[in-house]
């Protein structure tokens, strides 16, 4: 429900973090399916701004198996 609302409101990027599957779904307006990030997440607030990078594996490395 929240994802659909964000897509209707044209939120540029919406991440759904799934710690059990150790992945992140990346959604954009108009997407029917998410991009599945298992390696690296990259995000920029503006095209000429600095890039924010997260190593997905490191994000989940301290979670119990």
C-alpha positions, 0 to 999 in steps of 0.5 A: 500500500505504501509503495503504491502511494509513493509511486503515485506521488512520484517519489523518485526512489523507494527502498524496501529492505528485506533482512531475511532475504538479505536484499533491498528492493529498489522502486521508482515511479512507473515500475511494475517490478523492483530492481533487486539489489544484493551487491551495491545500492547507489543514490544521488539527491541531484544529478550533479551531487555526490553519490551515496553508496551502500554495500548491501552485504555489509548492511546485513553482515552482523545479522544472525543467519 
